[in-house]
């Protein structure tokens, strides 16, 4: 048969693996497999560099053309993060202040998101930890998301000098509605996996914390399904006060295991296995059109704006986050910035230096 891959690829920054797919009785199926694409930068919370993005683009192309692949599982190494977005070290050192260079980077990023949306196999995001910023965006491009219940979901853009225009402003309203999407994209508060599930952002949650030999639900999240006395739904929200303190103690005593998450992913891919492959592909493609409609309409203008923003707010925000002053502060002086802009001060080296965290103004 004809080879439809673009290039022969050796992966260095991601892992590309064939893993068994199970039949309904739990037995490996001969001649078929799932493709696992694993972001392999655990030390930096699986943030992606430019070279990583290139490999992800090629990996999805390779998986899409794999006749024996039942599904693609997109995940990260370790248990702390699926992905926290673009690598801020690279942003600060290579792209801050260089819009033309970032424009080319965003072409690659857009190709990565489009590659996920165009994959001829169903794509499952195995959320093994935090899914933040650009990680949230590439996760939402997938067809299903299965998360370990200690995972956190959210955006970082307006807090760190960008806008979540790499997919979140396109996809998130489709999942959770305009108001909740506005909350996440602008305020940048993180959601627990339980809240993400309640709002319809993810397909399934698997327990991950083992304490004294037993699996327990996330002790930092309200995991009982109820509303408070005012009628406000609190299921999935973060615990507060004494409850949060007790939850932290439980978290310290426990160990994280991803075996239940892997079993949940296996169950899902088994269900996908037991369908007509062409009917499945057509159905997935038809549902994806709702994402693609928004993505295709906005991705090029978003790319242009994000590149130009590297001259101003992104330059300051990514520099502050990467350097993370000696106090650990990673955010600029927002009030000072607004005051200076209101007074008519133009963006300059001096302005950027003045709004960096106090102990990091160099």
Secondary structure by P-SEA (a helix, b strand, c coil): cccccccccccccbbbbbbbbbcccccccccbbbbbbbbccccccccccaaaaaaaaaaaaaaaacccccbbbbbbcccccccccccaaaaaccccccaaaaaaaaaaaaaaaaaaaaccccccccccccccaaaaaaaaaccbbbbcccbbbbcccccccccccccccccccccccaaaaaaaaaccccccaaaaaaacccccccccccccccccccccccccccccccccccccccccaaaaaaaaaaaaabbbbaaaaaaaaaaaaaaaaaccaaaaaaaaaaaaaaaaaaaaacaaaaaaaaaaacccaaaaaaaaaaacccccccccaaaaaaaaaaacccccaaaaaaaccccccc
